[in-house]
Amino acid sequence: MSAAVLPALTPYLATAGIGWLYYRRIRRSFGRQLWQPKRTIARLVLVSLVAASLVCAAVFLPHVGAGIAVGAVLGAALGVLALKHTHAQLVDGKRYYTPNPWIGGGLTLLLLGRLAWRWSQGAPTGSSAQVGQQVSPLTLGIAATLIAYSLVYSSGLLLRMRRLEPPRTNGG
């Protein structure tokens, strides 16, 4: 590849990468999933950092604070509801869980719908200064919903799956 071709392909490669991330996110909302505790812990750490950023945004951008607070409360409530409707099972010594597809699908549609709305309003075509000045309480509220949901759901799933560990026998 020549040096001139790579910059021309960058938007397409970035779009493909984002599409892949969304595909993986959507796939985790449907069907039985193998429990991967290390991945869940890594996700919790990352999501906690994003949650801290949202708290900072709520403090330093007061016009978005209410949106973030409402989104966080809704996300936490959805996380609790999703945990109640998630089935966990131990099969052949491996732990699996089956998330509720309606809740995961609804949150995915919420995210994709907001992204489509922002794109239809020209957000990706504006300069970074313009986009930064247009911080929307709705956008950060939706982000807070998704982040709070992820924190509550992942934490609750971590606790529930640890209880599913096979009984340990004494060596004696």
N, C-alpha and C positions, 0 to 999 in steps of 0.2 A: 504494500500500500504506500502510495506516495504521501508526502506531508500535506499536500493540498486536498487529498481525498478525505483524510480523517476529520478535519473540522466540518466538512460538508455532511459527514455521516453522524456526527455527534448528536444532533437532535433525534435522529432515528434510533440510535443506540440507547439514548437516555429513555426514550419512550418505550422501547422494548424492555428495558430493565424495570421500569415502573410497572409495565403491564405484567411482567413475570412476578413481581412482588404482590400485585393485586390478585393474580391467579392463585398464588400460594395462600394468601389470606382467605380468599373465598373457599378454597378447597378445605381449609381447616374447620369450616363451619358445617360441613356435611359428612355424614357417615362416621363409622367407628374409627377412632384415631388411636394409634399406639402412643402410650404415655412416654414422654421424653423429659425427665425432670431437669436435666441440664439446660435444655432449650427453654423450658419454662422459667427457670431461675434467671437465665440471661435476658429473656423477654421482660421479666419483672424489673430487673436492674435498668434496662433501657427505658421502659415505660415510666419508671420512677423519676428518671432524669427529665423526661419530657413533662411529667406532672409538675416537677419543681419549676420548670420553665413557665408553665401555665400559671402557677402561683405568682411568680415574678411579674408576669404580664398583668395579672389581676391587680397587683399592688401598684405597678408603675404606669399602667394604662387604665385609669379608673373607669373610663367609659365602657370597657369590656368586662369589668369585674362581675357585674350581675349575670351576664351571659355565661361566663365561666362557672360561676357558682351554681346556676340552674343546671347547666350541662353536667357538672360533676355529680350533683344529687341524682339526676335522671340516670346517668351512667352507673352509679353505684347501685341504684334500685334495680336496673336491668341486669347487672352482674349477679345480684342476689337471686333474682327470678331465674336467670339462666342456670345458676348452680342447682336450683331446685328441680330443674327439668333436664339436667345432665345425668346420664346413666353411666356408672362406673362399674367395671367388672374385671375379674381376674381370670384369665384363660391361659392354661398351660404355663403358669408361673409368670405370665406377662400381664401388665396392667393396661387396660384400654378404657377409653371414655367415648361416649357418643353425645356430642353437643346437640342442643335443640336447634334444628335448622331454621326455624322461623325467626328466632331472636338474632342469630348470626346473619341470616340473610337480610333481615330488616336493617341491621347496623351497616352491612355492606352497601345496601341501597342508599342509606342515608349519606354515607361517605361519597359514593359515586355520584349521587344526585347533586350534592353540594359542589363537587369538583366540576361537574358538567355545567352547573349554573355559573360558577366563577369563569369557566372558559367561555361560556356564551356572552359574558359581560366584558370579555377582552382582558382579563387579568393576566394571562401568560404573555400577552403581547406588549404590555406596558413595561416601562423601565422599572428597575428594582426600587428606585426611590418612590415612584408612583404607587407600586403595590404595597410598599411598606407603610405609606401614609393611609392606606385604605383598610386598616385592620378593622374587621367587622366583628361585632359582638356575636353575631350568629355563627360565623366561621369558628371563632374560638370556643363558643358554646358547644358546637358539634365536636370539635377536637376534645374538649373536656369530657363530653359524654363518652366518646370512644376510649379515652385514656382511663377514666374512672371505671368504666366497664371492664377494661382489660386488667386493671389492678385488682379489682374485687374478684373477678372471675378466675384469673390466674392464681391468686393467693388462695382462694377457696378450693380450687382444683388441686393445688399443691397439698393442702391439708387433707383433703378427701382421699387422694391417691396414696398418700403415705399410710393411711389407715388400712388400705387394701393389701399391704405387704403380706406375703405368705407367712404363716406362723413359723418361727424359728425353733428348731429342736436343739436340746442340749446334746453335746457329744457323748454323754455318759449313760 
